[in-house]
Amino acid sequence: MSDYIYIEGLEADTVIGVYDWEREIRQRLVIDLRLEVANIPRTAKTDNVQYTLDYAAISDRVVEYVQVSSFKLIESLAERIAELIMREFDVSRLRVKVSKPGAVPAARNVAVEIKRSRR
């Protein structure tokens, strides 16, 4: 059985991009997370927060990381976010989507989504 916790629409400003002008400004990114958890039935039965993920802590940590980062590619940032969450929190499988709205003038959004799991 797979159960998920979603954290959607996290926003953070950071230095991101390959062009010289992008390296001189901060741009808004939007991050969506899907975290696979095995203990939702136990959490639901006991109604005890100790058996679930602290999604406020995960959200705060991801935003903090993104704000101090400086990558050229959203692909690189997505990979580092996945590594960070799996290293610091009890998450063994996840999806990370990083969106860069306005990156392409004719598109509403450009995004990358990756799936990662502990090996």
N, C-alpha and C positions, 0 to 999 in steps of 0.2 A: 504494500500500500504506500502510495506517495501522497503526502500532504504538503502544502506550500504556505509560506507567508510572503505576501507581496508588499513591497515598499515602492510606491510609484510617485513620480514627479518630484524627486529630490532636485533642487536647483542649487547650483554653485557657480560662481564666477572664477575663471582661471585663465592662465595663459595657455593657449592651444592653437596650433596651426603651423603650416609650413612656410607661409609667406612672411617676408620681413615685417610688414605692417601688423600682422597678427601677433608677432613676437613682442610688440610694443603696447598691446592693449589687453584687457581682460574681456573674455567672452562668457556668456551664460551657457551652461550645459544643463541638460536634464537627464537624470539617472533613474532608471527603473530596475528594481531587483526582484527576482523570484528565488526564494530560499527554500530548499526542500528540507522538511523536518519530519522526523519519525515519531515524535512524541505528542502530536496534537490530540489523539484519543485520550492519552493519560492526562494531558493538560485540561481537556474539556471535562473529563470525569472528576478531577480533583478541584478544578477551578483555582489552581495554584500557579502563580506566575513563575515559580522556580523551575517549572518543567517546560518553559517555552523560551524562545529567543527574546532578548531585550532589543526590540526593533528600534526603540528610541536611541539606544547606545550605538547600534549599527548605523543608523541614519546620521547621527552626529559625527561618528568616526569617518564615514565616507565623505561627507561634506567637508570636514576639516582637511582630509587628505587631498581632495580635489582642489580646494582653495589654495593650497601651498604647492601644488604640483605645477610642472611646466613640460608638457609633451607637445610633439609635433602632430601626432596622430591620435584620434579618439580610439583606435584599435589598441594602441599601447596603454592608454589610460584604462580602458575596460579590463584589460588583462591584469593590470596592477590592482585594480579594485577587487577583482575576483580573488587574487592571491591574498590581499589584505584581509578580506572577510573570512576566508578559509583558515588563515593563520591565527586570527585573533578571536574568532567566534566559533561556536560549535555547529558549523555548517559543512556538510560533506559534498553537497551538490547544489549548484546555483546557476542562474542566468543573470547576466548583467547587460543592460542596454544603455548605451550612452548616446544621447541625441545632441546634435549641434544645430539648433534652429537657425535658419538664415544663412547657412554655409553656402548654399547654392541659391542665387536670387530667384530662380524660377521654381524652386521647391519650398514647400512649407517646412520641411525638416530633412536632415540627413542623420542617419544613425547607424550604429553597429551593435549587434547583439551576439554575445558569446555564451556558450554553455561550458561549465567546468565542473570537474568532480575530483575528489581525492583519489589517487591511484592506489 
